Amino acid sequence: MIRINENYLKLKPSYLFSEIAKRVAAFQAANPDKPIIRLGIGDVTRALPEACITAFHRAVDEMASDATFKGYGPEQGYAFLREKIAEHDYRSRGADIDADEIFVSDGAKSDTANIQEIFSVETRVAIPDPVYPVYLDTNIMAGRAGILANGRYSSIVYLDCTQENGFVPDLPGERPDLIYLCFPNNPTGAVITKGQLKRWVDYARENRALILYDAAYEAFIRDKALPRSIYEIEGSREVAIEFRSFSKTAGFTGTRCAFTVVPKDCRAYDVAGNAHGLHAFWNRRQSTKMNGVSYPVQRAAEAVYSDAGRTQVKEFVGAYMANASLIRTTMQDLGFACTGGENSPYIWVKTGMDSWEFFDMLLEKASVVCTPGAGFGRCGEGYIRISAFNSADNVNRALERIRRVLQ
Ligand SMILES: *Cc1c(COP(=O)(O)O)cnc(C)c1O
């Protein structure tokens, strides 16, 4: 008899986006004359930067001729891309990261999902609340979550992110081994200062813990004093793995390219207490289970680092940040406390009511779709997330309607 992995039975149904879709469809059916504007999406809307498209086309043409055709590439990614990442994203910011510590992949979702595989099933995992659901669900699938009681899993150390702590979690009372952090944050838009991040790095060092740092939104940081990488923090090379993606930075959500940095100084321990390098483990995992990212996609990603690419990405991010700024100031004018939108594309709005109730109200009265905070975890109750990923026209129209309804 074939048995299933029963850990999958412990997963809560992924209810958030299907429930939103259901409510939006019902509203649209009842109100066919009212066009809906979606400010709930975590997907970009602008076309790829021109520099990326040019490089993409050129690489596709190389595939058309025997002389320049590429078959399997290195599982870790082509050196041309890894070198550019190391130079532009790390060394230029004083972070000591080598090209061969970078693993190119098809997405930060897969990497943040897969990384837990290289750790023991006994690993104690700390996860923020509210949270991007991948970190929690993949640990549930692996059997690290314990049992579900009152909406929370018994073996998970929850890192509550609240208005009181500015949505940057406090150090936990109970000692975890593996700590997921995401800044700029999805869903709250909160950012972390170098001082705050240093406390987490020091904590990990003192406790032989490891930080999994999701920096998918680093390109949206405007404030020059904020860290764009955890490797800007002293001592982090031994205790942090970082995830980055071209998805939000350069519109690669449908093109698929990302990377993970595993410094050669990162260690974990076997049952006898012997240290093992995580770089070798991740390298073995990746080269066993994947064959890299397509050559044209890696060439398109490389173009992000060209002079033209860098200018275009700035424009690209700038357009979303103009939306973000408008959303934030409008909601604040209307009397709502807001987080995010200054160094991130998400604005986290305190609603003063149940988050699904507020969602329904915006949908019914303004035909605007947001994301109810409760869908991201218990601490998200009472909040909604508004996304800046849309055209300026749509954002302006949506905000006009919200003003009319809430003023
Ligand atoms: C969008 C997003 C990612 C990026 O995922 P890809 O698979 O690279 O598209 C990673 N982490 C968070 C928190 C995100 O919101």
The ligand as an SDF file (V2000), in Angstrom:
LIG
                    3D

 15 15  0  0  0  0  0  0  0  0999 V2000
    8.0370   37.6190   -4.5210 C   0  0  0  0  0  0  0  0  0  0  0  0
    8.8030   37.0800   -3.3830 C   0  0  0  0  0  0  0  0  0  0  0  0
    9.9030   36.2600   -3.5940 C   0  0  0  0  0  0  0  0  0  0  0  0
   10.4140   35.9840   -4.9860 C   0  0  0  0  0  0  0  0  0  0  0  0
    9.9920   34.8170   -5.4900 O   0  0  0  0  0  0  0  0  0  0  0  0
   10.4870   34.2960   -6.9280 P   0  0  0  0  0  0  0  0  0  0  0  0
   10.2660   32.8470   -6.8230 O   0  0  0  0  0  0  0  0  0  0  0  0
   11.9330   34.6530   -7.0840 O   0  0  0  0  0  0  0  0  0  0  0  0
    9.6240   34.9580   -7.9540 O   0  0  0  0  0  0  0  0  0  0  0  0
   10.6080   35.7970   -2.4940 C   0  0  0  0  0  0  0  0  0  0  0  0
   10.2540   36.1300   -1.2410 N   0  0  0  0  0  0  0  0  0  0  0  0
    9.2090   36.9420   -1.0070 C   0  0  0  0  0  0  0  0  0  0  0  0
    8.8940   37.3260    0.3790 C   0  0  0  0  0  0  0  0  0  0  0  0
    8.4460   37.4190   -2.0690 C   0  0  0  0  0  0  0  0  0  0  0  0
    7.3980   38.2160   -1.8150 O   0  0  0  0  0  0  0  0  0  0  0  0
  1  2  1  0
  2  3  1  0
  2 14  2  0
  3  4  1  0
  3 10  2  0
  4  5  1  0
  5  6  1  0
  6  7  2  0
  6  8  1  0
  6  9  1  0
 10 11  1  0
 11 12  2  0
 12 13  1  0
 12 14  1  0
 14 15  1  0
M  END
$$$$
